[in-house]
Amino acid sequence: MKIAIIGAGMAGLSCAEALSDAGHAVQVLDKGRGPGGRMSTRRIETPQGQVSFDHGAQFFTVRDPEFAARAAAWQADGVAAPWPAAGPEALVGVPGMNAPIRAMAETLDVTWQARVEEVVRDGEAWRLSGEGFAPFSAESVVVATPSEQAAVLLATVAPDMAAQAGAIVSEPCWTMMAAFAGPLSLTADVVRQDGPLAWAARNSAKPGRTGPEAWVVQASPDWSRTHLEAGVDQVADALLAALAEANGQPLPEVLSLQAHRWRYARTTAQGGAPLWSGQMRIGACGDWLAGARVEAAWRSGHDLAAAIPAAS
């Protein structure tokens, strides 16, 4: 079958890999400018050179045997490595968190900056249209976007699936990225707290990173929700102050300071199966069904692919 997958995050690409291996013709569409999604890496030029920030997912862990094999392959290819600072089982992408996503996308047919706005039934096929790509038809469709976006896309064509997506609430997260002219006095590379600063990490200490001292600070869901519509500069200053407080003394000179708002950062779902209608040939996968872990997203996409009949 020709199968269209909407969303090139971990779930969508996991599904695409497995379907391609099964002999299907797979076309992946993603509204982003490049690989990453919530495993994104942002690169910024500073007076001391380029610095990178993993401003979405900070690391991932491995429990499932099949995902363990996939993660081992990433490590063998040099696109993932252990990061003990976050825990004995923590892994990160190298040289950025998006490296595994990038490696997966390179083997598949992915169109970036393609925003799917409508999926409609066209006889025995599905027709997709939107911005950044020419409308086309596919025999099957997989929606691998956050729940809030999946609910909109599925509303008229698969209302039961849309209702399941609409029932899932994602927690927001404000993230601050700061580069400094010198090291902070904090000896730990990871700081976990209550309050505005829920997580802080010395991003420049992760494997394969170069450039000046760089920190990522992620606010708690409650703080992020309270300040959801605050200005970017206001949030960046507030989270920088929280980092200064954790540091215990004045921070070094700031070379770069930015903030990013994730409206749909972390799902509240727990271990649900992917969705598939064999009669309609449409399905959905993602961490919003399986749980808030990189591994869960991969498992969701992989399991959905297994539910779709193999190519004849």
N, C-alpha and C positions, 0 to 999 in steps of 0.2 A: 504493500500500500504506500501511497504518498501520504505522509503524516506531517501536519504542521504543529509545531510546539511553540507556544507563546510564553516567552520567558527563558532567558539563558543564565539563570542562576544555577546553583548546585543541583536542585531537583530537576529542572528542565534539561540540563546537559547530561545528567545521569540517565534520564529516560532516553534521551537522544542517542547516547552511546549504545545502550542496550538494544534499542530498536534498529539502529544501523547494523549492529552485529548480527541481528536476526534477519537482515536482508531487506529492510524497508528503506524507502527513499524519504529522508527526513529533512525538513526545512525548519530552522529555528529562527524566531523573530524576537528581538529585544529592543526596548525603547532607549536603553542606555547607550553611551558613546563607545563603550568597550567592555571587556570582561570584568566581572567583579560583583555587581549587585551589592548585597550586604556583606560580601567579602572584599570590598573595594580597597584599593590603595591609592592615596593621593600623593602626587609628587610636586614639590614646591621648590623654586629657586630661592636661595638666601645668599647673603654676602659671604658665607662660608661654604657655599656649594649646595648642591641639591640635597633635599631631605625628603624622606618618604614617611607617610603616616597610614597605618592600617586603621581607618576610622570607622569600620564596621565591626564584623566579628574579629575578636582578638586572637583566638586560637581555636583548635578543635581537638577532640579526643576520639579514641577508637575503641569500640566494644564489639561490634558486629564482625564476624569472621570474613564476610565478603567485602565489607568496607575496609577491613584491616588489610586485605590483599591489595585493594585499590590504593590505600595510603602507602603501603610498602612500595608499590610501583612509583608513586610520586617521589618518595624518598630516593629510590634508585635513580630516578631521572633528575634529581637535584632540584625539584620544585617544592619540596617540603622537608622540614627538619624538626627535631625535638626542640622545645623551648622550656627547660626545667623551671624557669622562674615562675611560670604559671601553674606548675604542677608536674608530677612525674610522668603523666601520660599526655601532656600537652604537645601539640604539633602546630607549626605555623607554615604558611607559604613562604617560599624563598625565590627572589629577593623581596617579594611583597605578598601579602595575604591572598591576593588575587591570582597568584601563580598557578595553582592547580586548576582554577576556572579557565585561565588563559590556555593552559596546555590541553584541556578537554575541548575547548572551542576551536582550537587550531585544526583538529581532526574532523570537524563537522561543518556543515553548510549553515553558517550563522549570518544573519543580516542585522547589523547594529543600527541604532537610531531609527528603528522601525516600530512605530506605535500602532498597534492593532486597535481599531476603534469599533469594529463591527464584525461579528461572526454570524452568518446566516446560512440556512439550509438552501441548497441549490440543486434540486432534484435528488440524486443519490450522493451528492458531495456537499462539502462545506465551502463557502466562499468567504475569504478574509479580505478586508479592506481597511485602510487607514493612511497614516502619513509615513513617508520614507520608504515605501515599497509599492510595486505594482500589484493591484489586486490579483489573487490567484485562488485556485480551488485545490482542495485536498480531500482525500477519502476519509481521513480521521483528524481530529483535533485534540491536542492536549493543552490545558491551561496550567501553567506552572508559575503563577504570579502570587504575590501576597493575597491573603483572603479578601481584603477590601476591594482589590482590583478584580479578582476572580469573580466576586459576586456581581459586579457590573457586567462583565463580559458574558456571564452565563445566565443572566436574569431572564432573557426572553427565549433562549434555546434549551436550557436545562434548569428550570426553576427549582427543582429539588436540590440539585448541586449548589445552586446560587444561595438557597436558604441555609445550607450547611456552612457555606463560606461566610455568609452574612452574620451567622451566629458566633463567629470567632472574633475576638477582640485582640488586636495587637497593641503591645505597650510601646510608647514612644521613647526616644532617647536623644538627648542633646549631647553632641560630642565636640570637644575642644581639641585643637591641634596646635602645639606650640614648639618652636625651635629656639634654642638658647645659645648664647655665645660661649658658655662654659657649662660644666656639669652641675646638677643640683646636689645638695648635700645629702639627699636621701640615698641610703646605701642599698635599699631593696629596689629591684627593677619593677616590682608590682606592688601597688598599694590598694587595699580594699577597705572601704569605710561605709558608714551610714551617712545619710544626709546628701548634700549636693554632689559630692565626689563619691560615687559608688565604686569606681574603678579608675586607677591611673597606672599607666605603664610607660616605662622608658623604651619607646619604640626603637630607638637607635641601638638598643642592646640585643635585639632579636637577631637570629642567624642571618647572615648575608646582607645586613643593612650597613650603609655607609653614610657619611655626612655628619653634621653637628649633632649635639645633644637634642633629642626630640622626644616629646611626651604626648601621649593621648590620654585625655580625661573624659570619662563617660559619666553622665549624671544619672541619678536614680530615676526609675519610672515616675515616681510621685513628683519629684522636682521637675522633670521634663514635661510632665502633663500640666503642672501649674504654670510653667513658663513657655508653653507650646507656641504661643503667638508672639513671644518677645523678639526683639531685634537681635540679629546675629552678633553685632558688636557688644550689645549688652550681655548676652549669654557668654560670649568669649571672655569678657572681663570678669564676670562672676565666677566662672570655672577656673580662670587663672588665679583668682584670689583664693579659691579653695585649695588649689595646688600649692600656693605660697604658704598657706596655713599648715598644710601637711608637711611642707619642706622645713618649717620651723625657723626660717630666716629668709631675708630678702632673696628673691630669685635673681639669677644672672640676667644680663641684657637679653631682651626678647628680640630674636631675629625675624620671626614670623608668628602670626597669631590668627587663627581662623576657627570658625565653628560650623558644624553641619547638623541639621535637624533630620533625624530619622522618624518620620511619622509612624512607620510600621516596622519597628525595630525587632521586637521579640514577640512571638506568638504565645498565647496562653493555652494552646492545645496540648494534649497528652496522648501520644501513641495511637492515633487513628489511621485507618488504612486509606490508600488512595482511592479515588472514585473513577468508575468506568462503566459506561453503558455500551454493551455490545450491540444493541439494536440501533442506537443512534451513532455509535462510533465517536463518542466524545468522552473526555475524562479530565481529571484534575489531580495534581499532586503538589507537594510542597511541605515545608515545615509547619504550615498552619494546620495540616492534617496530622502530621507525625510527631511533632514536638520541636522545641526550640534548641536544636543542635544541628551542626553542619552534617553530622552523620545521619541524623533523622531525615534531613532533606534529601540526601543521597539515596537512602533506603526507600523513601517514598517514590522517587522517580524510577528507581530500579524495579520496585515491585509493580508499579503501574505498567512498565514495559512488559513484564512477564504476564500481565493479564490481557495483553493485546495479542491476538492470534499471529503466529509467525507467518512470514511471507511464504507463498507457495511457489 
